[in-house]
Amino acid sequence: MLDPKVFKAYDVRGLYRDELDEQGAEAIGRAYVEQFEPRRVAVGRDMRLSSPTMQEAFMRGAAAAGADVLDLGLVGTEMVYFAVGSLGLEGGAMVTASHNPKEYTGMKLVRRGALPVGGDSGLLDVRDRAMSDADMAGVRHLTRPEGTVEEHDIWPAYVERVLSFVDPSTLKPLRVVIDAANGMAGTMLPPVLERLPVGVVRCYFEPDGSFPNHEPNPLLPENRKFIVAKTLEEGADLGVAFDGDADRCFFVDDTGEFVPGDFVTALFAESVLEKEPGAKLIYDVRASRAVPDTIERDGGVALMNRVGHAFIKARMRKDDASFAGEVSGHYYFRDFSQADSGVVPFLLMLELISKRDRPLSEILAPLRARYFITGEINTPVPDVALKLQELKERYADGRVTHLDGISVDFDDWHFNVRPSNTEPLLRLNLEATSEELMEQKRDEVLEVIRS
């Protein structure tokens, strides 16, 4: 089964069996190799119940088309990126549906340098080849000899690389609650944690693709209730929640308050610029002004960019940026194959709290007192283009830009509204210099969107 709609802007994702099954995975594996002609690729899988057979099918298709496949086994998404980058491979694939509910399967495809394969970088060509391949039930005329599949242990090199981002001797014996959500963090973190002096309360570390406790999507407030309550109950210094494939982590401070991704980006910018003065750092159009203000104050170069890992990773290479952060909890590092990681930010946050020797809530207090943000608010609309035009006309007295959707800047408030890649939705992010103004402007802009 291979429904063409599983090919999204940045990856492949759909309902297992109804939209994508093993036959479809094999066709995608074959089409991916035929399209890009890599000689060696790394393939890993997450803990979803369908992932072992889906990975096997993808590898079968890739090898049949002539690639030599390194089977990484059960790993987090960032470990595939790391393998591709550090081993100098021409490509890779991770069988995962990230933070989606248990019924989903999918894959993230990358090329040399762990650069993502997306809608405008070859994924639609892979789709077209795979669809014709699925129709022909795998009957192809091979132009290359069949490749091999062999197991490869990326773990020791991966653990050393992520630990290289911090000096473990500077870490204090902090008390940390971690919610792995029965996802890949429960497999990835133990070999890292055993090298750290922190006391960890481990929650839902058993990988289980049926997600018996809650969905592995910490961006949804209902999935954060547990980590907030547990952090307070344990009197912890920090709460950390990971998504399903563990390439994103989310933080809760010592008072149980969720830390928005743009504030995390601002804090990491300070840490990065301490180690690398004058570095270039990337942030996305939705972010709080806290990010560029912090980067510029600390002598760095702040670069605003479109949302989405394909765009961020391309910009990092173009401008040789040291670090990038997105509001959605993706954090990218030049020294990690210019890819996003969930484990590296976790380590950086431990280091930051240890070095400053103050509670995270105190470290964040200046940001929370100055920048008032709505977070992302989604609204279904019948006509996306018409509504964006309406907003542009309504706020023509502001500084209007079109890097991603529409951004409007005034001196004491600003907002970005951008369309979803996959559904007729508009996503609003707004910020003001006071809570009162933020709430007033939020309601005003939402009224235009929803009228």
C-alpha positions in Angstrom: 0.0 0.0 0.0 1.3 3.4 -1.0 -1.0 6.4 -0.9 0.7 9.4 -2.6 -0.5 11.7 0.2 2.0 10.2 2.6 4.7 12.4 1.0 4.7 15.6 3.0 6.8 18.8 2.9 9.7 17.4 4.9 9.1 13.6 5.3 6.9 10.6 4.6 4.1 10.0 7.1 0.8 8.1 7.1 -1.4 5.6 8.7 0.2 2.2 8.8 -1.5 -0.3 6.4 -4.2 2.1 5.3 -1.8 4.6 3.6 1.6 3.0 3.9 2.8 -0.6 4.5 5.8 -2.8 3.9 5.3 -3.0 0.1 5.2 0.8 0.0 8.3 1.1 2.2 10.2 -1.3 -0.1 9.1 0.8 -3.1 10.3 4.0 -1.4 13.7 2.4 -0.5 14.2 1.4 -4.1 13.0 4.7 -5.5 15.2 6.7 -3.1 18.3 4.9 -4.3 17.3 5.1 -8.0 16.7 8.8 -7.6 20.0 9.8 -5.8 22.2 6.8 -6.6 24.0 6.7 -3.2 26.6 4.0 -2.8 26.3 3.7 1.0 23.4 4.6 3.3 22.5 4.3 7.0 19.0 3.1 8.0 17.6 3.2 11.5 14.2 2.7 13.1 12.2 3.9 16.1 10.1 1.8 18.7 6.8 1.8 16.8 5.2 -1.6 16.5 5.4 -1.5 12.7 9.0 -0.2 12.5 11.0 -3.4 12.4 9.2 -4.8 9.3 9.0 -1.3 7.7 12.8 -0.8 8.2 13.5 -4.3 6.8 11.3 -3.6 3.7 13.0 -0.2 3.1 16.5 -1.7 3.4 15.4 -4.6 1.0 14.3 -2.0 -1.6 17.5 0.1 -1.2 19.8 -2.9 -1.5 17.9 -4.2 -4.5 18.5 -0.9 -6.3 22.2 -1.1 -5.6 23.1 0.6 -2.3 25.1 -0.9 0.5 23.1 -0.4 3.6 24.3 0.0 7.2 21.6 -1.3 9.5 21.7 0.9 12.7 18.9 -0.9 14.3 16.9 0.7 17.1 18.1 4.4 17.3 16.9 8.0 17.6 16.5 10.1 14.4 19.6 12.2 15.2 21.7 9.0 15.3 21.0 8.5 11.6 21.9 12.1 10.9 25.1 11.6 12.9 26.0 8.3 11.1 25.5 9.9 7.7 27.6 12.9 8.6 30.4 11.3 10.6 30.9 8.2 8.3 30.8 10.3 5.1 27.8 8.3 3.7 25.8 9.5 0.7 22.4 9.1 2.4 20.3 7.7 5.1 16.7 7.0 6.3 15.0 6.8 9.6 11.8 4.8 9.9 9.7 6.9 12.3 6.5 8.9 12.5 8.1 11.2 15.1 5.5 12.5 17.6 2.4 11.2 15.7 -0.1 8.8 17.4 0.6 5.1 17.4 -1.4 4.3 14.2 1.2 6.1 12.1 4.4 5.1 10.3 6.8 7.0 8.1 10.4 7.9 7.3 12.8 10.8 7.2 15.2 10.7 4.3 18.5 12.5 4.0 21.3 12.9 1.5 25.0 13.3 2.0 25.8 15.6 4.9 22.5 14.6 6.5 20.7 17.2 4.3 17.0 16.4 4.3 15.1 15.2 1.3 11.9 17.4 1.1 9.2 18.4 -1.2 11.5 20.8 -3.1 14.6 18.7 -2.9 13.7 15.4 -4.5 11.0 13.9 -2.4 8.3 14.3 -5.1 10.6 12.6 -7.6 11.0 9.7 -5.1 7.2 9.6 -4.8 6.7 9.4 -8.5 9.3 6.6 -8.9 7.9 4.7 -5.9 4.3 5.0 -7.1 5.2 3.4 -10.5 7.4 0.9 -8.7 4.5 -0.1 -6.4 2.2 -0.4 -9.4 4.7 -2.8 -11.0 5.0 -4.8 -7.8 8.8 -4.5 -7.7 9.5 -5.6 -11.3 12.5 -3.4 -12.4 15.4 -3.6 -14.7 18.4 -3.1 -12.5 21.3 -0.9 -13.8 23.5 -1.6 -10.8 24.5 -4.8 -9.0 22.5 -5.5 -5.9 23.9 -4.0 -2.7 24.5 -5.5 0.8 22.9 -5.0 4.2 25.1 -5.2 7.3 24.7 -4.2 10.9 26.6 -1.2 12.2 27.1 0.0 15.8 27.0 3.8 15.9 26.5 4.0 19.7 30.0 4.5 21.0 30.9 7.3 18.5 27.5 8.9 19.1 27.7 9.0 22.9 31.2 10.5 22.6 30.1 13.2 20.2 27.1 14.4 22.2 29.1 14.5 25.4 31.8 16.6 23.6 29.4 19.5 23.7 29.8 19.9 27.5 32.4 19.5 30.1 30.8 16.8 32.4 33.2 17.9 35.3 31.3 21.3 35.4 27.9 19.7 35.9 26.4 19.9 39.4 24.4 17.0 41.0 21.1 18.5 39.8 17.8 16.6 40.3 16.2 16.1 36.9 12.9 14.5 35.9 12.9 13.0 32.4 9.7 11.9 30.5 10.8 9.7 27.6 7.1 9.1 26.7 7.9 5.4 25.9 9.8 6.8 22.9 13.4 6.6 21.7 14.8 8.8 24.6 14.4 5.8 26.9 16.9 3.9 24.7 19.3 6.8 23.9 19.8 8.5 27.2 21.0 5.7 29.6 24.5 5.4 28.1 24.8 9.2 28.3 23.3 9.5 31.8 25.7 7.0 33.3 28.5 9.4 32.5 26.8 12.4 34.3 26.7 13.3 38.0 23.0 14.3 37.9 20.3 12.5 39.8 17.6 11.4 37.3 14.0 10.4 37.9 13.3 8.2 34.9 9.7 8.2 33.6 8.3 6.0 30.8 11.8 4.9 29.7 10.6 1.6 28.3 10.3 1.9 24.5 6.7 1.0 23.6 5.1 1.9 20.3 1.6 1.6 21.7 2.3 4.7 23.9 0.4 3.4 27.0 0.9 6.6 29.0 0.5 9.5 26.6 1.3 10.5 23.1 4.9 11.5 22.5 4.2 15.1 21.5 5.2 17.5 24.3 4.1 20.5 22.2 0.5 19.7 23.2 -0.3 21.0 26.7 -2.2 17.8 27.6 1.0 15.7 27.1 2.9 18.1 29.3 0.7 17.7 32.3 2.7 14.8 33.6 6.2 16.3 33.4 4.9 19.5 35.0 3.3 17.7 37.9 6.2 15.3 38.4 8.8 18.1 38.3 7.0 19.8 41.2 6.3 16.6 43.1 10.0 15.7 43.0 11.2 19.2 43.8 13.4 18.9 40.8 15.8 21.5 39.3 14.6 20.7 35.8 11.9 18.7 33.9 12.7 17.4 30.4 10.2 15.8 28.0 11.2 14.2 24.7 9.1 13.6 21.6 8.8 10.1 20.0 12.0 9.9 18.0 13.8 12.0 20.6 15.1 14.7 18.1 13.3 17.4 20.2 13.4 18.1 23.9 11.2 20.4 26.0 12.0 22.0 29.3 10.0 22.7 32.5 11.7 24.9 35.1 11.9 24.4 38.9 8.6 26.1 39.4 6.8 23.8 37.0 6.5 26.4 34.2 7.0 25.3 30.6 9.9 27.1 28.9 9.0 28.3 25.3 11.4 27.2 22.5 12.4 30.8 21.7 13.5 31.4 25.3 15.5 28.2 25.2 17.1 29.4 22.0 18.0 32.8 23.6 19.7 30.9 26.6 21.6 28.6 24.3 22.7 31.6 22.2 24.4 33.0 25.3 26.2 29.7 25.9 27.3 29.3 22.3 28.6 32.9 22.1 30.6 32.4 25.3 32.4 29.5 23.6 32.5 31.0 20.1 32.5 34.8 20.2 31.0 36.5 17.1 29.3 33.3 15.9 26.4 33.4 13.5 23.2 32.0 14.9 19.9 31.3 13.2 16.3 31.7 14.5 12.9 31.3 12.8 10.4 34.0 11.9 8.1 33.1 14.7 10.6 33.7 17.5 10.4 36.2 20.3 12.6 39.3 20.0 14.4 37.9 23.0 16.4 35.8 20.5 17.9 38.5 18.2 18.2 40.9 21.1 20.3 38.4 23.1 22.4 37.4 20.1 23.2 41.0 19.2 23.8 42.0 22.9 26.4 39.2 23.2 28.2 40.1 20.0 26.8 37.4 17.7 25.3 37.7 14.3 21.5 37.0 14.3 20.0 35.5 11.1 16.3 35.2 10.7 15.1 32.2 8.6 12.0 30.4 7.3 10.5 27.7 9.5 11.4 24.1 8.7 14.5 21.9 9.1 15.2 21.7 5.4 15.5 25.5 5.2 17.4 25.9 8.5 20.0 23.2 7.5 20.6 24.7 4.1 21.1 28.2 5.7 23.5 26.8 8.3 25.7 25.5 5.5 25.5 28.6 3.4 26.4 31.0 6.3 28.5 28.6 8.4 26.3 29.2 11.4 27.3 27.6 14.7 23.8 27.1 16.1 20.1 27.4 15.1 16.9 27.2 17.2 13.3 26.9 16.3 10.2 27.7 18.4 9.1 24.1 17.9 11.9 22.7 20.0 14.4 21.8 17.2 17.9 22.8 18.0 20.7 22.5 15.4 24.5 22.3 15.8 27.2 22.8 13.3 29.4 20.3 15.1 26.6 17.7 15.0 26.5 17.2 11.2 24.6 20.6 11.1 21.6 18.6 12.3 19.1 18.8 15.0 19.5 16.9 18.3 17.4 16.3 21.4 20.2 15.0 23.6 22.7 17.9 23.0 20.2 20.6 24.2 19.5 18.5 27.3 23.2 18.4 28.1 23.6 22.2 27.3 20.7 23.0 29.7 22.4 21.0 32.5 25.6 22.8 31.9 23.9 26.2 31.8 22.1 25.7 35.1 25.2 24.3 36.7 27.5 27.1 35.6 25.1 29.9 36.6 24.4 28.2 39.9 20.9 29.6 40.0 17.5 28.0 39.5 16.3 28.0 35.9 13.2 30.1 36.9 15.6 32.9 38.1 17.7 32.6 34.9 14.6 33.0 32.8 13.1 35.9 34.9 14.5 38.7 32.9 13.1 37.3 29.7 9.7 36.6 31.2 9.6 40.2 32.5 10.3 41.7 29.2 8.9 39.5 26.4 5.2 38.5 26.4 4.4 35.8 23.8 1.3 34.0 22.8 2.8 30.7 21.6 1.5 29.3 18.4 -2.3 29.6 17.9 -3.8 27.6 15.0 -7.0 28.5 13.2 -8.7 26.6 10.3 -9.6 29.1 7.4 -11.4 28.4 4.2 -9.2 30.6 2.0 -5.6 31.0 3.2 -4.4 33.4 0.5 -7.4 35.7 0.9 -7.0 35.9 4.7 -3.2 36.7 4.4 -4.1 39.5 2.0 -6.7 40.8 4.4 -4.1 40.9 7.2 -1.6 42.6 5.0 -4.1 45.4 4.2 -5.3 45.7 7.8 -1.8 46.2 9.2 -0.2 48.1 6.2 0.9 50.8 8.7 3.4 48.3 10.2 6.7 46.9 8.6 5.4 44.0 6.5 7.7 41.2 5.3 7.0 38.0 3.5 9.9 35.6 4.4 7.4 33.0 5.6 3.8 33.8 5.5 3.4 37.4 6.6 5.3 39.2 9.4 4.2 42.6 10.7 6.5 44.6 13.0 5.5 47.6 15.2 7.8 49.1 17.9 6.0 47.6 20.8 4.5 44.4 19.2 4.8 42.2 16.2 3.3 39.0 14.8 3.8 36.3 12.2 1.0 34.4 10.5 2.0 31.5 8.2 0.0 28.8 6.5 0.4 25.1 7.4 2.2 22.9 4.9 -0.4 20.1 5.2 -3.9 21.6 6.0 -5.9 24.8 5.5 -4.7 26.4 8.7 -3.1 29.7 9.7 -0.6 29.7 12.5 -0.3 32.9 14.6 2.7 33.8 16.8 2.5 37.2 18.4 4.6 39.2 21.0 4.3 42.5 22.8 6.1 44.5 25.4 3.4 43.9 28.1 1.0 41.1 28.9 -1.9 43.5 28.5 -0.9 44.6 25.1 -0.1 41.1 24.0 -3.6 39.9 25.0 -5.3 42.9 23.3 -3.4 42.5 20.0 -3.7 38.7 20.1 -7.5 39.0 20.3 -7.5 41.7 17.6 -5.5 39.7 15.1 -7.4 36.5 15.8 -10.7 38.4 15.1 -9.4 39.3 11.6 -8.3 35.7 11.0 -11.5 34.2 12.3 -14.0 36.7 10.9 
